[in-house]
Amino acid sequence: RGIPQKTDILFTTEAPLGNVALLDTDEQVVFAQRIIILQPNNQITSEYLKYSLISDIIQKRIHEKSTGLTAKGIKAKLLKLITIPLPPIAEQKKRMLLTMATGTGKTAVAFQIAWKLFQ
């Protein structure tokens, strides 16, 4: 909750579930329902968090913890239970450089490849 800052991660909790975006503006914006604002700390970069959340493995975990018949959704307390592999910041940056260096426009796919390479 609160006012998001540039580089915060926006996560939709429902309708649709699991969309992720990195806030890339200095403009002051406010969100209402169905969006969780994730503020990376000194242990994770915004880019690494974003691409982790959209990776197949984490999306699968998100959907496994979701509830609802008509519209799938996830509560913040359940989202917090999903673990993301957390290498040191230097390695996160290497993974992101490798991901961005592909230049294919398919950064999510490249990130997943980089993730597997560094496991």
Disulfide bonds with the S-S distance in Angstrom:
none
